[in-house]
């Protein structure tokens, strides 16, 4: 199926070949789900009526096997749920950012940012976790924190975003910190790492730095 393009948050823009059935019963989501629940409590993943047209935001993923192609990702429009079950995740079996296409299975369709996650995974086999949050504190402090970023004219969930992510890796901007801001995607921040704890702790550390900058504004 192919979904129409839209600038609304949470709308899938890539070509999706999705099999609506359960993935293997022995696939463990417990660690992935625990970190997702934490980011929900921090309001970095979720759904807030007055923001983003009331649609869900943020998503989290991990490779099924370290260094492998397949990865698990939270499903589209699950942001309103405090805790997810297996039915709320999708298994990405293959992804082609250059062809704007994803093949997946699960009882939920994959997140609208699945193509961006796939692009990050393709950059290095040691990257095993990707987290996309919405964090205005971090996003607004992109310059002062010297964060890598994709340009404001690059829309989320598109081959253009995938190309922009690849360009960030090529430029060396992500060698020091596995985190970047999406200036064309309001409040959008992506963190990644070899493990879920590494990617998660990096996001929280950078959020604390952004909050410290805000709290020490000379005019407050």
C-alpha positions as CSV (number, residue, x, y, z in Angstrom):
1,X,0.0,0.0,0.0
2,X,1.2,3.5,-0.6
3,X,0.2,6.4,1.7
4,X,-0.4,9.9,0.5
5,X,2.1,12.7,1.5
6,X,1.2,15.1,4.2
7,X,3.0,17.4,6.6
8,X,0.9,16.3,9.5
9,X,2.9,14.6,12.3
10,X,2.6,10.8,12.2
11,X,1.6,10.4,8.6
12,X,3.4,7.7,6.7
13,X,5.1,9.0,3.5
14,X,7.0,5.9,2.2
15,X,5.7,3.0,0.2
16,X,4.7,0.3,2.6
17,X,4.4,-3.4,2.0
18,X,2.9,-4.5,5.3
19,X,1.8,-8.0,6.3
20,X,-0.9,-7.7,9.0
21,X,0.0,-10.7,11.1
22,X,2.0,-11.5,14.3
23,X,5.7,-11.7,14.1
24,X,7.6,-14.6,15.8
25,X,6.4,-15.3,19.4
26,X,10.0,-15.6,20.7
27,X,10.9,-12.0,19.8
28,X,11.4,-10.2,23.1
29,X,10.2,-6.6,23.3
30,X,10.7,-6.2,27.1
31,X,13.9,-4.0,27.0
32,X,12.6,-1.9,24.1
33,X,9.2,-1.5,25.7
34,X,10.8,-0.4,29.1
35,X,12.7,2.4,27.5
36,X,9.7,3.4,25.4
37,X,7.7,3.6,28.6
38,X,10.3,5.8,30.3
39,X,10.3,8.3,27.3
40,X,6.5,8.3,27.5
41,X,6.7,9.3,31.2
42,X,9.2,12.1,30.2
43,X,6.7,13.2,27.6
44,X,9.3,12.8,24.9
45,X,7.2,10.1,23.2
46,X,3.4,10.3,23.4
47,X,0.4,12.3,22.5
48,X,-0.6,15.7,23.7
49,X,-4.0,17.2,22.6
50,X,-2.7,20.7,22.0
51,X,0.5,19.7,20.1
52,X,1.0,18.3,16.6
53,X,-2.7,18.4,15.7
54,X,-3.3,16.0,18.6
55,X,-1.5,13.1,16.9
56,X,1.0,10.8,18.4
57,X,4.8,11.6,18.3
58,X,8.1,9.9,18.8
59,X,9.2,6.3,18.2
60,X,11.8,3.8,19.3
61,X,13.5,0.9,17.6
62,X,16.2,-1.8,17.9
63,X,17.8,-4.2,15.6
64,X,16.4,-7.7,15.8
65,X,19.9,-9.1,15.8
66,X,23.0,-7.0,16.3
67,X,24.3,-5.9,12.9
68,X,21.3,-7.5,11.0
69,X,19.0,-5.8,8.6
70,X,15.7,-6.3,10.4
71,X,14.6,-4.1,13.3
72,X,11.6,-3.7,15.6
73,X,9.9,-0.3,15.8
74,X,7.0,1.1,17.7
75,X,3.8,1.3,15.6
76,X,2.3,4.3,14.1
77,X,-0.2,6.3,16.3
78,X,0.5,4.4,19.5
79,X,1.6,7.6,21.3
80,X,-1.5,7.7,23.5
81,X,-0.7,4.4,25.1
82,X,1.4,4.5,28.4
83,X,2.6,0.9,27.9
84,X,2.8,-1.0,24.6
85,X,2.2,-4.7,23.9
86,X,3.6,-6.8,21.0
87,X,0.6,-5.9,18.9
88,X,1.8,-2.3,19.0
89,X,5.2,-3.0,17.4
90,X,6.1,-3.7,13.8
91,X,9.0,-5.8,12.4
92,X,10.8,-4.1,9.6
93,X,12.1,-6.9,7.4
94,X,13.7,-4.7,4.7
95,X,14.0,-1.0,4.0
96,X,15.2,0.9,1.0
97,X,15.5,4.6,1.7
98,X,16.7,5.3,-1.9
99,X,13.4,3.7,-3.2
100,X,11.2,5.2,-0.4
101,X,10.0,1.7,0.5
102,X,9.6,-0.5,3.5
103,X,8.5,-4.1,3.9
104,X,7.2,-5.0,7.4
105,X,4.9,-7.3,9.4
106,X,3.0,-7.1,12.6
107,X,-0.4,-6.2,14.1
108,X,0.6,-2.5,13.8
109,X,2.0,-0.6,10.9
110,X,5.4,0.9,11.5
111,X,6.0,4.4,12.6
112,X,6.1,7.2,10.1
113,X,9.8,7.7,10.9
114,X,10.8,4.1,10.1
115,X,12.6,5.2,6.9
116,X,14.8,7.6,9.0
117,X,15.5,4.8,11.5
118,X,16.5,2.5,8.5
119,X,18.8,5.2,7.2
120,X,20.6,5.5,10.5
121,X,21.0,1.7,10.8
122,X,22.5,1.6,7.3
123,X,25.3,3.9,8.3
124,X,27.1,1.4,10.6
125,X,26.5,-2.2,11.7
126,X,27.4,-1.3,15.3
127,X,24.3,1.0,15.6
128,X,21.7,-1.2,17.2
129,X,19.2,1.3,18.7
130,X,17.5,4.5,17.3
131,X,15.2,6.7,19.3
132,X,13.2,9.6,17.8
133,X,11.7,12.0,20.4
134,X,10.1,15.4,20.4
135,X,12.0,17.6,22.7
136,X,11.5,21.4,22.3
137,X,14.2,22.1,24.9
138,X,16.9,20.3,22.9
139,X,15.5,21.4,19.5
140,X,15.6,25.1,20.4
141,X,19.2,24.7,21.8
142,X,20.6,23.0,18.6
143,X,23.1,25.8,18.0
144,X,24.2,26.3,21.6
145,X,24.7,22.6,22.1
146,X,26.5,22.4,18.7
147,X,24.3,19.6,17.6
148,X,24.4,18.1,14.2
149,X,21.2,18.8,12.3
150,X,19.3,18.2,9.1
151,X,18.2,21.4,7.3
152,X,14.8,23.1,7.8
153,X,13.7,22.3,4.2
154,X,14.1,18.5,4.6
155,X,10.8,16.9,5.5
156,X,10.6,14.0,7.9
157,X,10.1,10.4,6.8
158,X,11.2,10.9,3.2
159,X,14.2,9.8,1.0
160,X,15.4,13.5,1.3
161,X,15.6,13.0,5.1
162,X,17.4,9.6,4.6
163,X,19.9,11.3,2.3
164,X,20.4,14.1,4.8
165,X,21.1,11.7,7.6
166,X,23.6,9.8,5.4
167,X,25.3,13.2,4.7
168,X,25.6,13.9,8.4
169,X,27.5,10.6,8.9
170,X,29.7,11.3,5.9
171,X,30.5,14.8,7.2
172,X,31.8,13.5,10.4
173,X,29.4,15.6,12.5
174,X,28.1,12.5,14.3
175,X,31.5,11.0,15.3
176,X,31.5,12.6,18.7
177,X,27.8,12.5,19.7
178,X,25.1,10.1,18.4
179,X,22.4,12.7,18.2
180,X,21.0,15.1,15.7
181,X,18.2,17.6,15.4
182,X,15.7,17.7,12.5
183,X,15.1,21.4,11.9
184,X,12.4,20.7,9.4
185,X,10.5,18.6,11.9
186,X,9.3,20.7,14.9
187,X,11.0,19.5,18.1
188,X,12.3,16.4,16.3
189,X,15.5,14.9,17.8
190,X,17.1,11.5,16.9
191,X,19.5,9.6,19.2
192,X,21.3,6.4,18.4
193,X,23.9,4.0,19.8
194,X,25.2,0.5,20.1
195,X,22.6,-0.3,22.7
196,X,19.3,1.1,23.9
197,X,20.8,2.3,27.2
198,X,23.5,4.1,25.4
199,X,21.1,5.9,23.0
200,X,18.7,6.6,25.8
201,X,21.2,8.0,28.3
202,X,22.7,10.2,25.6
203,X,19.3,11.8,24.9
204,X,18.7,12.4,28.6
205,X,22.2,13.8,29.2
206,X,21.7,16.3,26.3
207,X,18.3,17.2,27.6
208,X,19.8,18.1,31.0
209,X,22.4,20.3,29.2
210,X,19.6,22.1,27.3
211,X,17.6,22.7,30.5
212,X,20.7,24.0,32.2
213,X,21.2,26.5,29.3
214,X,17.5,27.6,29.6
215,X,17.7,28.0,33.4
216,X,20.7,30.2,33.2
217,X,19.4,32.8,30.8
218,X,20.7,36.1,31.9
219,X,17.3,37.8,31.4
220,X,15.5,35.5,33.7
